């Protein structure tokens, strides 16, 4: 099952402006896709996927990251 969780987060204004400019120049991306890609990449880079109990979580993060990168509009 693929579930979606809504997150409310405050980000610095400069980061918000950069995100707005990025989305204006990349119409196939939206805010949710950017956050999913950024968060999954962060977890892949900073998580510990070497432990057996975390390998399933690592693979799930990798799947979300790759799906967000290669997602195309319907």
Buried (B, 14 or more C-beta within 10 A) or exposed (E): EEEEEEEEEEEEEEEEEEBEEEBEEEEEBEEEBBBBBEBBBEBBEEBEBEEEEEEEBBEEBBEBBEBBEEBEEE
